[in-house]
Amino acid sequence: MESFRSGFVGLVGPTNSGKSTLMNALLGRKLSIVSPRAQTTYHGIRGIQTKEREQIIYVDTPGFQRNPDRIARLLNKVADKNAKDCDFLVWVFDVSNPKAFSQIMQLKERISNKPIEKTFCILNKVDKVAKGDLLPLLQKIHELGVFSEIIPVSALKKDGVDRLAKLLSPMMPEGMPWYSPEDKTDRSQDFVLSEFIREKVYTATRQEVPYTVRVEMENWPEEKQPDRVPTYHAIIWVDSESRRGILIGKQGEMLKRIGTAARQDIEGYLGHQVCLKLFVRVQPHWRDDARALNKYLELET
C-alpha cells in the first residue's frame, strides 16, 4: 500500500513579491489577503491541502525587507520564525521588478544558510515581462547555484502553479497527516475574517492609514440559526482620532464601502450570507507599545 506523505512548504521572499497570491492559487481558494501595498502580511498563515495520500501545508509569511523601521525588523523575525521548521522553502520574487536580481543577491546568504535540502525559486508575475527579458535573468539566477529549481509563474493567472505543485508532491516526507482532512487552515475563523476586513482597509485607504490598523472580531454567532442571517461584529483599531475619521468617512461612506467589500469575501469563505457590523476605535500609538506589538505579531516568548 502506498504510504502517506505530509510536509510543510514555506513561501518566503521580499515584500510584495506575490507570496499570498501564490498560496491562494496553490490552495484553489482565498485564504491569505493580498493588496498592491508592501507589508500587507503580518502573520504566518498555514493553508492545508489534503488529498487521498498526501497533505501539504503551505506557510505564507511576511516579506523580508531592509527597511530600518521597527515594524519591518519585527516582520523579518515573523518570517524567519514561520519558515524555520518547514521541510521545503519556496522563494518568491517579482520578476517584473527591475530590482529582482538585486533582491536575490541581498537574500543570498539567508537562502544559502537555511538548513533545508531543496529550495525553489519562483519568478512570479511573468505575465508582466517579455520572454527576451526573462531568459538572461534565469541564466544569472541559475549560475548562483543556490536553488534546486527555478520556475517562472503567474500566480494571479495560475500559470505555472501546477508545475510547482507537481514537483512538491512526491518530495513530501512520509508520515501521518498533521491536520484532519476537514481542516483548511490552522487559523481560527475569527482570525481569517479579521484579515479579510484588514485587506479591504488596505485597498480603500491611502498613505499611512492601513499601517496603523489592526482588526479584532468582537463577537460572532456561536450557533448558526437556519432562519436568521448571522451577525458578525468587528473592531478596527487605529492610533489617532484623525485616522478614525478617515476610516469612517463622510456620513460613514468609507466604512460602508470597506464593510460591503469585506462581507462579500466573508460570505464566499463561509458559504452563507452574513451581516457584518464594523466599529472604529482608537488606541493611541499602539504600534509604539512593544508589548502590544509583539503580542499582535505573535512574537511573545
Buried (B, 14 or more C-beta within 10 A) or exposed (E): EEEBBBBBBBBBBBBBBBBBBBBBBBBEBBBBBBBEBBBBBBBBBBBBBBEEEBBBBBBBBBBBBEEEEEBBEBBBEBBBBBBEEBBBBBBBBBBBBEEBBEBBBBBEEBBEEBEBEBBBBBBBBBBEBEEEEBEEBBEEBEEBEBBBBBBBBBBBEBBBBEEBBEBBBEBBEEEEBBBEEEBBBBBEBBBBBBBBBBBBBBBBBEEEBBBBBBBBBEEBEEEEEEEEEBEBBBBBBBBBEEBBEBBBBEEEEBBEBBBEBBBBBBEEBBEEEBEBEBEBEBBEEBBEBEEBBBEBBEBEE
